[in-house]
Amino acid sequence: MQNIWDNKELVSILVNGGLAVMPTDTLYGVVCSALNTETVNRLYDLRRKTPNKPILILIESVNDLAKFSVVPTEKQREEFNKNWPGPVTIILDCSDPKLEYLHRGTNSLAFRVPAVKEIRDLLLKTGPLLAPSANTEAMPPAKNTAEAKEYFGDSVDFYLDGGDREGRASRVIKLSPTAEVSVIRE
C-alpha cells in the first residue's frame, strides 16, 4: 500500500499553520497543528464547531500528552495500552489555562493514537494534529475529497486524496484520573 501521508507539501502546510483535509485511520478529517492557536481558531470557525465538545487531537504516542499538560496516572496508562493505537478517542481532564484555545472552557481534551503507522510517522514530522471529521457541524462526514471540497472549498489549504473512506467514527470514552471509563459514543 502506498504511503499517501508521506507528502512534503502536506507536512509543510501543517507545520506552517495551514489547514488540510486528509484521510485518517477512521474517516476523512480536517486537520491543523494543535499547538498553533491561530490555526485552531481558524478550524473552529471553518467547521462552525460548538465549543462545548472536546475536539479530537491525533497524537503519535502517549508521550505527546505532556505537550497538553496531561500527566496520566498509572491506571490511565493501562487503559491507553488497551486502546492505542486504534480507533478509540479518549477524553482526559485538562484545565491548563494556556490551553483554553483548545478546551474552550470544557477543561478536557480528546486524544487518539491512530492505528495506521504512516499517520503516526506523519505526526512525528508535524506534531499533534487537531483532526475532527471533515464536515461542518451536524452534517455527515465527507467520504472523499470531493465531498470535503463541497463543505470547505478554498478555505482549506490542501486536500490529500486517499480515495473513498467508508470508515466509522471512532469510539469515544471519557477516562477519569482513576481510570473509570464513561462511554460517550460506541
VMD Tcl script that builds the backbone (N, CA, C; Angstrom):
set m [mol new atoms 558]
animate dup $m
set s [atomselect $m all]
$s set {name element resname resid chain x y z} {
  {N N MET 1 A 0.847 -1.197 0.000}
  {CA C MET 1 A 0.000 0.000 0.000}
  {C C MET 1 A 0.887 1.252 0.000}
  {N N GLN 2 A 0.541 2.183 -0.847}
  {CA C GLN 2 A 1.299 3.426 -0.957}
  {C C GLN 2 A 1.088 4.292 0.286}
  {N N ASN 3 A 2.160 4.920 0.742}
  {CA C ASN 3 A 2.069 5.811 1.896}
  {C C ASN 3 A 1.700 7.220 1.419}
  {N N ILE 4 A 0.410 7.495 1.360}
  {CA C ILE 4 A -0.045 8.804 0.876}
  {C C ILE 4 A 0.292 9.924 1.850}
  {N N TRP 5 A 0.537 9.587 3.129}
  {CA C TRP 5 A 0.799 10.609 4.145}
  {C C TRP 5 A 2.245 11.110 4.109}
  {N N ASP 6 A 3.107 10.412 3.360}
  {CA C ASP 6 A 4.494 10.842 3.205}
  {C C ASP 6 A 4.524 11.877 2.081}
  {N N ASN 7 A 4.020 13.062 2.396}
  {CA C ASN 7 A 3.792 14.103 1.399}
  {C C ASN 7 A 4.399 15.403 1.916}
  {N N LYS 8 A 5.457 15.867 1.256}
  {CA C LYS 8 A 6.179 17.058 1.723}
  {C C LYS 8 A 5.297 18.295 1.751}
  {N N GLU 9 A 4.421 18.439 0.769}
  {CA C GLU 9 A 3.540 19.611 0.740}
  {C C GLU 9 A 2.581 19.599 1.932}
  {N N LEU 10 A 2.026 18.425 2.233}
  {CA C LEU 10 A 1.135 18.292 3.387}
  {C C LEU 10 A 1.865 18.679 4.672}
  {N N VAL 11 A 3.057 18.138 4.869}
  {CA C VAL 11 A 3.845 18.438 6.073}
  {C C VAL 11 A 4.126 19.931 6.159}
  {N N SER 12 A 4.564 20.526 5.061}
  {CA C SER 12 A 4.899 21.952 5.048}
  {C C SER 12 A 3.687 22.808 5.416}
  {N N ILE 13 A 2.552 22.496 4.843}
  {CA C ILE 13 A 1.337 23.271 5.120}
  {C C ILE 13 A 0.960 23.161 6.597}
  {N N LEU 14 A 1.014 21.952 7.145}
  {CA C LEU 14 A 0.624 21.762 8.546}
  {C C LEU 14 A 1.614 22.404 9.508}
  {N N VAL 15 A 2.891 22.304 9.224}
  {CA C VAL 15 A 3.916 22.896 10.093}
  {C C VAL 15 A 3.858 24.422 10.052}
  {N N ASN 16 A 3.422 24.964 8.917}
  {CA C ASN 16 A 3.403 26.416 8.749}
  {C C ASN 16 A 2.037 27.046 8.979}
  {N N GLY 17 A 1.156 26.347 9.714}
  {CA C GLY 17 A -0.099 26.967 10.135}
  {C C GLY 17 A -1.251 26.831 9.168}
  {N N GLY 18 A -1.197 25.877 8.258}
  {CA C GLY 18 A -2.289 25.700 7.309}
  {C C GLY 18 A -3.282 24.644 7.751}
  {N N LEU 19 A -4.370 24.560 6.992}
  {CA C LEU 19 A -5.406 23.542 7.197}
  {C C LEU 19 A -5.376 22.571 6.032}
  {N N ALA 20 A -5.607 21.299 6.328}
  {CA C ALA 20 A -5.653 20.283 5.283}
  {C C ALA 20 A -6.789 19.312 5.561}
  {N N VAL 21 A -7.279 18.704 4.495}
  {CA C VAL 21 A -8.209 17.586 4.616}
  {C C VAL 21 A -7.423 16.354 4.207}
  {N N MET 22 A -7.502 15.309 5.047}
  {CA C MET 22 A -6.781 14.070 4.742}
  {C C MET 22 A -7.525 12.888 5.347}
  {N N PRO 23 A -7.285 11.695 4.794}
  {CA C PRO 23 A -7.859 10.518 5.436}
  {C C PRO 23 A -7.113 10.225 6.729}
  {N N THR 24 A -7.863 9.820 7.754}
  {CA C THR 24 A -7.245 9.364 8.995}
  {C C THR 24 A -7.443 7.850 9.044}
  {N N ASP 25 A -7.234 7.252 10.179}
  {CA C ASP 25 A -7.446 5.811 10.296}
  {C C ASP 25 A -8.923 5.448 10.395}
  {N N THR 26 A -9.788 6.447 10.499}
  {CA C THR 26 A -11.227 6.178 10.559}
  {C C THR 26 A -11.956 6.852 9.389}
  {N N LEU 27 A -11.977 8.158 9.359}
  {CA C LEU 27 A -12.691 8.937 8.343}
  {C C LEU 27 A -11.759 10.013 7.782}
  {N N TYR 28 A -12.257 10.792 6.838}
  {CA C TYR 28 A -11.521 11.992 6.441}
  {C C TYR 28 A -11.616 13.003 7.574}
  {N N GLY 29 A -10.519 13.694 7.831}
  {CA C GLY 29 A -10.510 14.731 8.838}
  {C C GLY 29 A -10.032 16.036 8.236}
  {N N VAL 30 A -10.447 17.143 8.849}
  {CA C VAL 30 A -9.871 18.438 8.506}
  {C C VAL 30 A -8.881 18.701 9.634}
  {N N VAL 31 A -7.601 18.888 9.286}
  {CA C VAL 31 A -6.543 18.857 10.290}
  {C C VAL 31 A -5.712 20.141 10.290}
  {N N CYS 32 A -5.131 20.398 11.472}
  {CA C CYS 32 A -4.193 21.510 11.627}
  {C C CYS 32 A -3.358 21.243 12.865}
  {N N SER 33 A -2.302 22.009 13.030}
  {CA C SER 33 A -1.461 21.868 14.211}
  {C C SER 33 A -2.271 22.186 15.459}
  {N N ALA 34 A -2.235 21.279 16.430}
  {CA C ALA 34 A -2.946 21.501 17.686}
  {C C ALA 34 A -2.217 22.507 18.574}
  {N N LEU 35 A -0.999 22.860 18.202}
  {CA C LEU 35 A -0.200 23.764 19.030}
  {C C LEU 35 A -0.142 25.184 18.470}
  {N N ASN 36 A -0.938 25.458 17.448}
  {CA C ASN 36 A -0.978 26.773 16.815}
  {C C ASN 36 A -2.352 27.403 17.078}
  {N N THR 37 A -2.406 28.342 18.020}
  {CA C THR 37 A -3.673 28.940 18.441}
  {C C THR 37 A -4.454 29.529 17.273}
  {N N GLU 38 A -3.782 30.276 16.428}
  {CA C GLU 38 A -4.454 30.944 15.304}
  {C C GLU 38 A -5.093 29.921 14.360}
  {N N THR 39 A -4.360 28.862 14.047}
  {CA C THR 39 A -4.873 27.837 13.144}
  {C C THR 39 A -6.029 27.069 13.779}
  {N N VAL 40 A -5.929 26.794 15.073}
  {CA C VAL 40 A -7.020 26.108 15.781}
  {C C VAL 40 A -8.297 26.954 15.708}
  {N N ASN 41 A -8.174 28.255 15.938}
  {CA C ASN 41 A -9.343 29.142 15.848}
  {C C ASN 41 A -9.919 29.132 14.435}
  {N N ARG 42 A -9.041 29.108 13.438}
  {CA C ARG 42 A -9.491 29.056 12.041}
  {C C ARG 42 A -10.286 27.775 11.782}
  {N N LEU 43 A -9.817 26.656 12.348}
  {CA C LEU 43 A -10.515 25.385 12.152}
  {C C LEU 43 A -11.886 25.400 12.831}
  {N N TYR 44 A -11.957 25.920 14.050}
  {CA C TYR 44 A -13.253 26.025 14.742}
  {C C TYR 44 A -14.230 26.860 13.908}
  {N N ASP 45 A -13.755 27.980 13.374}
  {CA C ASP 45 A -14.623 28.831 12.550}
  {C C ASP 45 A -15.065 28.097 11.287}
  {N N LEU 46 A -14.140 27.392 10.649}
  {CA C LEU 46 A -14.431 26.683 9.411}
  {C C LEU 46 A -15.502 25.619 9.619}
  {N N ARG 47 A -15.387 24.857 10.688}
  {CA C ARG 47 A -16.325 23.756 10.943}
  {C C ARG 47 A -17.586 24.238 11.651}
  {N N ARG 48 A -17.606 25.516 12.072}
  {CA C ARG 48 A -18.741 26.035 12.854}
  {C C ARG 48 A -18.992 25.107 14.046}
  {N N LYS 49 A -17.914 24.779 14.717}
  {CA C LYS 49 A -17.906 23.793 15.801}
  {C C LYS 49 A -18.424 24.399 17.094}
  {N N THR 50 A -19.353 23.689 17.735}
  {CA C THR 50 A -19.811 24.118 19.051}
  {C C THR 50 A -18.680 23.875 20.045}
  {N N PRO 51 A -18.372 24.871 20.857}
  {CA C PRO 51 A -17.205 24.759 21.721}
  {C C PRO 51 A -17.391 23.879 22.952}
  {N N ASN 52 A -18.568 23.309 23.182}
  {CA C ASN 52 A -18.762 22.550 24.418}
  {C C ASN 52 A -18.368 21.078 24.307}
  {N N LYS 53 A -17.883 20.644 23.131}
  {CA C LYS 53 A -17.432 19.268 22.959}
  {C C LYS 53 A -15.935 19.285 22.651}
  {N N PRO 54 A -15.164 18.431 23.342}
  {CA C PRO 54 A -13.733 18.382 23.028}
  {C C PRO 54 A -13.519 17.956 21.574}
  {N N ILE 55 A -12.561 18.572 20.929}
  {CA C ILE 55 A -12.247 18.266 19.542}
  {C C ILE 55 A -11.061 17.301 19.529}
  {N N LEU 56 A -11.065 16.370 18.617}
  {CA C LEU 56 A -10.060 15.309 18.558}
  {C C LEU 56 A -8.663 15.840 18.236}
  {N N ILE 57 A -7.683 15.330 18.986}
  {CA C ILE 57 A -6.272 15.609 18.717}
  {C C ILE 57 A -5.584 14.276 18.463}
  {N N LEU 58 A -5.012 14.140 17.266}
  {CA C LEU 58 A -4.225 12.946 16.956}
  {C C LEU 58 A -2.828 13.136 17.524}
  {N N ILE 59 A -2.353 12.139 18.265}
  {CA C ILE 59 A -1.008 12.182 18.837}
  {C C ILE 59 A -0.242 10.945 18.373}
  {N N GLU 60 A 1.081 11.073 18.323}
  {CA C GLU 60 A 1.918 9.972 17.855}
  {C C GLU 60 A 2.033 8.880 18.914}
  {N N SER 61 A 2.082 9.275 20.176}
  {CA C SER 61 A 2.186 8.312 21.276}
  {C C SER 61 A 1.707 8.978 22.566}
  {N N VAL 62 A 1.626 8.189 23.611}
  {CA C VAL 62 A 1.225 8.693 24.930}
  {C C VAL 62 A 2.151 9.825 25.378}
  {N N ASN 63 A 3.401 9.789 24.956}
  {CA C ASN 63 A 4.361 10.831 25.354}
  {C C ASN 63 A 3.917 12.227 24.926}
  {N N ASP 64 A 3.128 12.334 23.857}
  {CA C ASP 64 A 2.656 13.640 23.393}
  {C C ASP 64 A 1.688 14.305 24.370}
  {N N LEU 65 A 1.114 13.543 25.288}
  {CA C LEU 65 A 0.172 14.132 26.251}
  {C C LEU 65 A 0.827 15.227 27.084}
  {N N ALA 66 A 2.130 15.131 27.317}
  {CA C ALA 66 A 2.847 16.143 28.099}
  {C C ALA 66 A 2.758 17.518 27.442}
  {N N LYS 67 A 2.641 17.556 26.112}
  {CA C LYS 67 A 2.525 18.836 25.396}
  {C C LYS 67 A 1.220 19.550 25.734}
  {N N PHE 68 A 0.299 18.819 26.357}
  {CA C PHE 68 A -1.015 19.363 26.694}
  {C C PHE 68 A -1.245 19.374 28.204}
  {N N SER 69 A -0.155 19.397 28.959}
  {CA C SER 69 A -0.208 19.438 30.426}
  {C C SER 69 A -0.994 18.283 31.010}
  {N N VAL 70 A -1.031 17.151 30.319}
  {CA C VAL 70 A -1.724 15.967 30.805}
  {C C VAL 70 A -0.677 14.986 31.318}
  {N N VAL 71 A -0.767 14.668 32.596}
  {CA C VAL 71 A 0.128 13.695 33.220}
  {C C VAL 71 A -0.740 12.495 33.614}
  {N N PRO 72 A -0.699 11.434 32.811}
  {CA C PRO 72 A -1.582 10.306 33.091}
  {C C PRO 72 A -1.173 9.523 34.322}
  {N N THR 73 A -2.191 8.998 34.990}
  {CA C THR 73 A -1.948 8.108 36.129}
  {C C THR 73 A -1.566 6.729 35.581}
  {N N GLU 74 A -1.055 5.879 36.438}
  {CA C GLU 74 A -0.694 4.518 36.029}
  {C C GLU 74 A -1.926 3.756 35.541}
  {N N LYS 75 A -3.054 3.952 36.219}
  {CA C LYS 75 A -4.291 3.279 35.803}
  {C C LYS 75 A -4.756 3.774 34.421}
  {N N GLN 76 A -4.607 5.079 34.166}
  {CA C GLN 76 A -4.947 5.604 32.836}
  {C C GLN 76 A -4.028 5.001 31.775}
  {N N ARG 77 A -2.743 4.879 32.088}
  {CA C ARG 77 A -1.793 4.283 31.134}
  {C C ARG 77 A -2.202 2.852 30.768}
  {N N GLU 78 A -2.704 2.116 31.742}
  {CA C GLU 78 A -3.180 0.757 31.464}
  {C C GLU 78 A -4.319 0.787 30.447}
  {N N GLU 79 A -5.218 1.752 30.598}
  {CA C GLU 79 A -6.338 1.898 29.657}
  {C C GLU 79 A -5.835 2.310 28.275}
  {N N PHE 80 A -4.841 3.209 28.225}
  {CA C PHE 80 A -4.257 3.603 26.936}
  {C C PHE 80 A -3.714 2.375 26.219}
  {N N ASN 81 A -2.983 1.532 26.966}
  {CA C ASN 81 A -2.365 0.346 26.370}
  {C C ASN 81 A -3.407 -0.613 25.800}
  {N N LYS 82 A -4.604 -0.629 26.355}
  {CA C LYS 82 A -5.672 -1.482 25.839}
  {C C LYS 82 A -6.263 -0.938 24.534}
  {N N ASN 83 A -6.221 0.384 24.373}
  {CA C ASN 83 A -6.953 1.023 23.272}
  {C C ASN 83 A -6.106 1.652 22.175}
  {N N TRP 84 A -4.841 1.907 22.445}
  {CA C TRP 84 A -3.996 2.621 21.470}
  {C C TRP 84 A -2.803 1.786 21.066}
  {N N PRO 85 A -2.356 1.903 19.842}
  {CA C PRO 85 A -3.016 2.639 18.760}
  {C C PRO 85 A -4.309 1.941 18.335}
  {N N GLY 86 A -5.259 2.760 17.923}
  {CA C GLY 86 A -6.530 2.211 17.491}
  {C C GLY 86 A -7.617 3.263 17.420}
  {N N PRO 87 A -8.813 2.847 16.965}
  {CA C PRO 87 A -9.908 3.793 16.720}
  {C C PRO 87 A -10.710 4.147 17.969}
  {N N VAL 88 A -10.001 4.467 19.052}
  {CA C VAL 88 A -10.660 4.870 20.293}
  {C C VAL 88 A -10.153 6.253 20.689}
  {N N THR 89 A -11.069 7.189 20.806}
  {CA C THR 89 A -10.749 8.538 21.259}
  {C C THR 89 A -10.983 8.586 22.761}
  {N N ILE 90 A -9.987 9.091 23.481}
  {CA C ILE 90 A -10.074 9.136 24.942}
  {C C ILE 90 A -10.076 10.594 25.402}
  {N N ILE 91 A -11.129 10.975 26.126}
  {CA C ILE 91 A -11.244 12.322 26.675}
  {C C ILE 91 A -10.602 12.337 28.052}
  {N N LEU 92 A -9.701 13.293 28.244}
  {CA C LEU 92 A -8.971 13.423 29.509}
  {C C LEU 92 A -9.140 14.834 30.061}
  {N N ASP 93 A -9.037 14.953 31.384}
  {CA C ASP 93 A -9.102 16.264 32.021}
  {C C ASP 93 A -7.880 17.093 31.624}
  {N N CYS 94 A -8.127 18.375 31.376}
  {CA C CYS 94 A -7.052 19.325 31.077}
  {C C CYS 94 A -7.558 20.714 31.434}
  {N N SER 95 A -7.072 21.241 32.536}
  {CA C SER 95 A -7.569 22.547 32.974}
  {C C SER 95 A -6.534 23.657 32.805}
  {N N ASP 96 A -5.463 23.388 32.072}
  {CA C ASP 96 A -4.407 24.378 31.867}
  {C C ASP 96 A -4.982 25.603 31.147}
  {N N PRO 97 A -4.927 26.791 31.783}
  {CA C PRO 97 A -5.484 27.984 31.146}
  {C C PRO 97 A -4.776 28.349 29.838}
  {N N LYS 98 A -3.510 27.947 29.672}
  {CA C LYS 98 A -2.797 28.221 28.409}
  {C C LYS 98 A -3.409 27.442 27.246}
  {N N LEU 99 A -4.185 26.405 27.561}
  {CA C LEU 99 A -4.787 25.573 26.522}
  {C C LEU 99 A -6.278 25.850 26.345}
  {N N GLU 100 A -6.726 26.972 26.877}
  {CA C GLU 100 A -8.131 27.391 26.737}
  {C C GLU 100 A -8.543 27.425 25.258}
  {N N TYR 101 A -7.623 27.805 24.377}
  {CA C TYR 101 A -7.940 27.863 22.948}
  {C C TYR 101 A -8.321 26.483 22.402}
  {N N LEU 102 A -7.900 25.419 23.090}
  {CA C LEU 102 A -8.254 24.054 22.691}
  {C C LEU 102 A -9.470 23.528 23.456}
  {N N HIS 103 A -9.432 23.645 24.782}
  {CA C HIS 103 A -10.525 23.030 25.555}
  {C C HIS 103 A -11.750 23.930 25.688}
  {N N ARG 104 A -11.627 25.186 25.345}
  {CA C ARG 104 A -12.769 26.100 25.271}
  {C C ARG 104 A -13.648 26.092 26.518}
  {N N GLY 105 A -13.003 25.989 27.691}
  {CA C GLY 105 A -13.743 26.018 28.942}
  {C C GLY 105 A -14.286 24.672 29.391}
  {N N THR 106 A -14.138 23.636 28.580}
  {CA C THR 106 A -14.617 22.308 28.973}
  {C C THR 106 A -13.640 21.634 29.940}
  {N N ASN 107 A -12.399 22.153 29.987}
  {CA C ASN 107 A -11.341 21.578 30.820}
  {C C ASN 107 A -11.095 20.107 30.513}
  {N N SER 108 A -11.284 19.750 29.250}
  {CA C SER 108 A -10.967 18.398 28.805}
  {C C SER 108 A -10.553 18.433 27.341}
  {N N LEU 109 A -9.742 17.440 26.968}
  {CA C LEU 109 A -9.286 17.305 25.590}
  {C C LEU 109 A -9.465 15.852 25.175}
  {N N ALA 110 A -9.655 15.628 23.877}
  {CA C ALA 110 A -9.871 14.287 23.337}
  {C C ALA 110 A -8.663 13.887 22.491}
  {N N PHE 111 A -8.116 12.710 22.767}
  {CA C PHE 111 A -6.903 12.254 22.086}
  {C C PHE 111 A -7.111 10.885 21.453}
  {N N ARG 112 A -6.343 10.641 20.365}
  {CA C ARG 112 A -6.304 9.312 19.763}
  {C C ARG 112 A -4.930 9.082 19.162}
  {N N VAL 113 A -4.405 7.886 19.355}
  {CA C VAL 113 A -3.191 7.449 18.674}
  {C C VAL 113 A -3.668 6.605 17.498}
  {N N PRO 114 A -3.466 7.075 16.262}
  {CA C PRO 114 A -4.008 6.367 15.097}
  {C C PRO 114 A -3.425 4.961 14.940}
  {N N ALA 115 A -4.257 4.060 14.419}
  {CA C ALA 115 A -3.833 2.685 14.184}
  {C C ALA 115 A -2.838 2.596 13.024}
  {N N VAL 116 A -2.915 3.517 12.083}
  {CA C VAL 116 A -2.073 3.464 10.885}
  {C C VAL 116 A -0.693 4.054 11.197}
  {N N LYS 117 A 0.330 3.214 11.057}
  {CA C LYS 117 A 1.693 3.626 11.376}
  {C C LYS 117 A 2.129 4.832 10.537}
  {N N GLU 118 A 1.735 4.896 9.272}
  {CA C GLU 118 A 2.136 6.010 8.401}
  {C C GLU 118 A 1.582 7.338 8.907}
  {N N ILE 119 A 0.423 7.316 9.547}
  {CA C ILE 119 A -0.111 8.554 10.132}
  {C C ILE 119 A 0.703 8.923 11.370}
  {N N ARG 120 A 1.077 7.939 12.162}
  {CA C ARG 120 A 1.939 8.225 13.319}
  {C C ARG 120 A 3.282 8.778 12.853}
  {N N ASP 121 A 3.803 8.276 11.738}
  {CA C ASP 121 A 5.044 8.822 11.172}
  {C C ASP 121 A 4.854 10.279 10.751}
  {N N LEU 122 A 3.704 10.594 10.166}
  {CA C LEU 122 A 3.381 11.983 9.811}
  {C C LEU 122 A 3.378 12.858 11.064}
  {N N LEU 123 A 2.795 12.355 12.143}
  {CA C LEU 123 A 2.719 13.121 13.393}
  {C C LEU 123 A 4.105 13.392 13.980}
  {N N LEU 124 A 5.063 12.525 13.714}
  {CA C LEU 124 A 6.444 12.790 14.153}
  {C C LEU 124 A 6.996 14.032 13.454}
  {N N LYS 125 A 6.547 14.280 12.228}
  {CA C LYS 125 A 7.017 15.441 11.452}
  {C C LYS 125 A 6.225 16.705 11.755}
  {N N THR 126 A 4.925 16.568 12.026}
  {CA C THR 126 A 4.061 17.744 12.179}
  {C C THR 126 A 3.773 18.105 13.622}
  {N N GLY 127 A 3.915 17.145 14.526}
  {CA C GLY 127 A 3.433 17.323 15.877}
  {C C GLY 127 A 1.957 16.972 15.926}
  {N N PRO 128 A 1.344 17.041 17.104}
  {CA C PRO 128 A -0.070 16.683 17.260}
  {C C PRO 128 A -0.975 17.511 16.343}
  {N N LEU 129 A -1.994 16.831 15.813}
  {CA C LEU 129 A -2.909 17.486 14.882}
  {C C LEU 129 A -4.342 17.451 15.409}
  {N N LEU 130 A -4.989 18.599 15.389}
  {CA C LEU 130 A -6.427 18.640 15.600}
  {C C LEU 130 A -7.036 17.949 14.393}
  {N N ALA 131 A -7.985 17.038 14.593}
  {CA C ALA 131 A -8.457 16.247 13.456}
  {C C ALA 131 A -9.927 15.841 13.561}
  {N N PRO 132 A -10.830 16.820 13.647}
  {CA C PRO 132 A -12.241 16.444 13.617}
  {C C PRO 132 A -12.611 15.936 12.223}
  {N N SER 133 A -13.736 15.251 12.128}
  {CA C SER 133 A -14.162 14.747 10.822}
  {C C SER 133 A -14.381 15.900 9.850}
  {N N ALA 134 A -14.198 15.598 8.570}
  {CA C ALA 134 A -14.277 16.618 7.519}
  {C C ALA 134 A -15.741 16.885 7.159}
  {N N ASN 135 A -16.352 17.731 7.945}
  {CA C ASN 135 A -17.729 18.168 7.719}
  {C C ASN 135 A -17.976 19.385 8.602}
  {N N THR 136 A -19.033 20.085 8.286}
  {CA C THR 136 A -19.455 21.153 9.182}
  {C C THR 136 A -20.374 20.534 10.230}
  {N N GLU 137 A -20.558 21.226 11.331}
  {CA C GLU 137 A -21.349 20.718 12.457}
  {C C GLU 137 A -22.703 20.195 11.979}
  {N N ALA 138 A -23.059 18.993 12.444}
  {CA C ALA 138 A -24.352 18.342 12.208}
  {C C ALA 138 A -24.540 17.808 10.782}
  {N N MET 139 A -23.503 17.864 9.950}
  {CA C MET 139 A -23.579 17.298 8.602}
  {C C MET 139 A -22.810 15.982 8.576}
  {N N PRO 140 A -23.120 15.092 7.616}
  {CA C PRO 140 A -22.400 13.815 7.566}
  {C C PRO 140 A -20.937 14.012 7.162}
  {N N PRO 141 A -20.032 13.189 7.699}
  {CA C PRO 141 A -18.618 13.300 7.353}
  {C C PRO 141 A -18.384 13.042 5.862}
  {N N ALA 142 A -17.452 13.771 5.285}
  {CA C ALA 142 A -17.077 13.576 3.883}
  {C C ALA 142 A -16.472 12.188 3.712}
  {N N LYS 143 A -16.844 11.511 2.635}
  {CA C LYS 143 A -16.298 10.181 2.343}
  {C C LYS 143 A -15.109 10.251 1.393}
  {N N ASN 144 A -14.883 11.434 0.800}
  {CA C ASN 144 A -13.769 11.611 -0.134}
  {C C ASN 144 A -13.461 13.102 -0.231}
  {N N THR 145 A -12.418 13.440 -0.959}
  {CA C THR 145 A -12.030 14.856 -1.041}
  {C C THR 145 A -13.064 15.688 -1.800}
  {N N ALA 146 A -13.767 15.090 -2.760}
  {CA C ALA 146 A -14.791 15.854 -3.498}
  {C C ALA 146 A -15.891 16.326 -2.543}
  {N N GLU 147 A -16.338 15.435 -1.656}
  {CA C GLU 147 A -17.356 15.837 -0.673}
  {C C GLU 147 A -16.800 16.874 0.298}
  {N N ALA 148 A -15.543 16.718 0.698}
  {CA C ALA 148 A -14.926 17.694 1.603}
  {C C ALA 148 A -14.841 19.064 0.941}
  {N N LYS 149 A -14.539 19.093 -0.348}
  {CA C LYS 149 A -14.462 20.377 -1.073}
  {C C LYS 149 A -15.825 21.058 -1.129}
  {N N GLU 150 A -16.905 20.258 -1.160}
  {CA C GLU 150 A -18.249 20.854 -1.124}
  {C C GLU 150 A -18.473 21.583 0.190}
  {N N TYR 151 A -17.927 21.059 1.292}
  {CA C TYR 151 A -18.063 21.715 2.590}
  {C C TYR 151 A -17.148 22.930 2.719}
  {N N PHE 152 A -15.896 22.783 2.287}
  {CA C PHE 152 A -14.875 23.774 2.646}
  {C C PHE 152 A -14.319 24.592 1.487}
  {N N GLY 153 A -14.434 24.122 0.257}
  {CA C GLY 153 A -13.934 24.859 -0.901}
  {C C GLY 153 A -12.492 25.291 -0.737}
  {N N ASP 154 A -12.232 26.566 -1.015}
  {CA C ASP 154 A -10.874 27.121 -0.946}
  {C C ASP 154 A -10.464 27.532 0.465}
  {N N SER 155 A -11.319 27.291 1.457}
  {CA C SER 155 A -10.979 27.646 2.842}
  {C C SER 155 A -9.939 26.715 3.441}
  {N N VAL 156 A -9.710 25.582 2.784}
  {CA C VAL 156 A -8.699 24.619 3.214}
  {C C VAL 156 A -7.518 24.747 2.262}
  {N N ASP 157 A -6.300 24.675 2.810}
  {CA C ASP 157 A -5.096 24.914 2.019}
  {C C ASP 157 A -4.640 23.708 1.207}
  {N N PHE 158 A -5.060 22.501 1.598}
  {CA C PHE 158 A -4.562 21.301 0.916}
  {C C PHE 158 A -5.540 20.152 1.122}
  {N N TYR 159 A -5.773 19.401 0.062}
  {CA C TYR 159 A -6.602 18.195 0.120}
  {C C TYR 159 A -5.742 17.001 -0.259}
  {N N LEU 160 A -5.640 16.030 0.642}
  {CA C LEU 160 A -4.894 14.803 0.384}
  {C C LEU 160 A -5.891 13.709 0.030}
  {N N ASP 161 A -5.847 13.265 -1.215}
  {CA C ASP 161 A -6.809 12.283 -1.697}
  {C C ASP 161 A -6.369 10.875 -1.323}
  {N N GLY 162 A -7.202 10.198 -0.574}
  {CA C GLY 162 A -6.947 8.816 -0.202}
  {C C GLY 162 A -8.062 7.906 -0.677}
  {N N GLY 163 A -8.785 8.346 -1.722}
  {CA C GLY 163 A -9.900 7.558 -2.220}
  {C C GLY 163 A -11.098 7.640 -1.296}
  {N N ASP 164 A -12.093 6.839 -1.569}
  {CA C ASP 164 A -13.299 6.831 -0.735}
  {C C ASP 164 A -13.010 6.170 0.604}
  {N N ARG 165 A -13.581 6.740 1.665}
  {CA C ARG 165 A -13.469 6.185 3.016}
  {C C ARG 165 A -14.863 5.864 3.498}
  {N N GLU 166 A -15.069 4.629 3.832}
  {CA C GLU 166 A -16.366 4.192 4.363}
  {C C GLU 166 A -16.239 3.844 5.838}
  {N N GLY 167 A -15.189 4.343 6.484}
  {CA C GLY 167 A -14.934 4.018 7.883}
  {C C GLY 167 A -16.012 4.553 8.806}
  {N N ARG 168 A -15.889 4.155 10.048}
  {CA C ARG 168 A -16.793 4.638 11.085}
  {C C ARG 168 A -16.040 5.598 11.984}
  {N N ALA 169 A -16.780 6.480 12.602}
  {CA C ALA 169 A -16.183 7.378 13.584}
  {C C ALA 169 A -15.627 6.544 14.733}
  {N N SER 170 A -14.641 7.076 15.402}
  {CA C SER 170 A -14.020 6.330 16.499}
  {C C SER 170 A -14.968 6.204 17.691}
  {N N ARG 171 A -14.699 5.190 18.482}
  {CA C ARG 171 A -15.376 5.049 19.775}
  {C C ARG 171 A -14.831 6.165 20.661}
  {N N VAL 172 A -15.673 6.776 21.479}
  {CA C VAL 172 A -15.235 7.867 22.353}
  {C C VAL 172 A -15.541 7.482 23.797}
  {N N ILE 173 A -14.490 7.574 24.628}
  {CA C ILE 173 A -14.674 7.322 26.059}
  {C C ILE 173 A -14.076 8.477 26.848}
  {N N LYS 174 A -14.622 8.707 28.016}
  {CA C LYS 174 A -14.038 9.680 28.949}
  {C C LYS 174 A -13.370 8.859 30.035}
  {N N LEU 175 A -12.147 9.254 30.375}
  {CA C LEU 175 A -11.350 8.498 31.326}
  {C C LEU 175 A -11.018 9.382 32.514}
  {N N SER 176 A -11.504 8.990 33.688}
  {CA C SER 176 A -11.218 9.760 34.907}
  {C C SER 176 A -9.790 9.482 35.362}
  {N N PRO 177 A -9.248 10.285 36.279}
  {CA C PRO 177 A -7.895 10.027 36.794}
  {C C PRO 177 A -7.745 8.640 37.428}
  {N N THR 178 A -8.854 8.074 37.908}
  {CA C THR 178 A -8.791 6.724 38.486}
  {C C THR 178 A -9.088 5.663 37.431}
  {N N ALA 179 A -9.147 6.092 36.161}
  {CA C ALA 179 A -9.362 5.214 35.007}
  {C C ALA 179 A -10.776 4.647 34.933}
  {N N GLU 180 A -11.732 5.341 35.550}
  {CA C GLU 180 A -13.137 4.955 35.359}
  {C C GLU 180 A -13.526 5.373 33.944}
  {N N VAL 181 A -14.136 4.448 33.206}
  {CA C VAL 181 A -14.484 4.674 31.805}
  {C C VAL 181 A -15.957 5.024 31.693}
  {N N SER 182 A -16.239 6.150 31.009}
  {CA C SER 182 A -17.600 6.506 30.633}
  {C C SER 182 A -17.655 6.491 29.116}
  {N N VAL 183 A -18.540 5.689 28.549}
  {CA C VAL 183 A -18.651 5.608 27.102}
  {C C VAL 183 A -19.493 6.779 26.615}
  {N N ILE 184 A -18.919 7.583 25.728}
  {CA C ILE 184 A -19.614 8.742 25.161}
  {C C ILE 184 A -20.253 8.366 23.821}
  {N N ARG 185 A -19.507 7.580 23.014}
  {CA C ARG 185 A -20.019 7.121 21.705}
  {C C ARG 185 A -19.436 5.738 21.434}
  {N N GLU 186 A -20.284 4.802 21.081}
  {CA C GLU 186 A -19.823 3.446 20.732}
  {C C GLU 186 A -19.204 3.432 19.367}
}
mol reanalyze $m
mol bondsrecalc $m
mol representation Tube
mol addrep $m
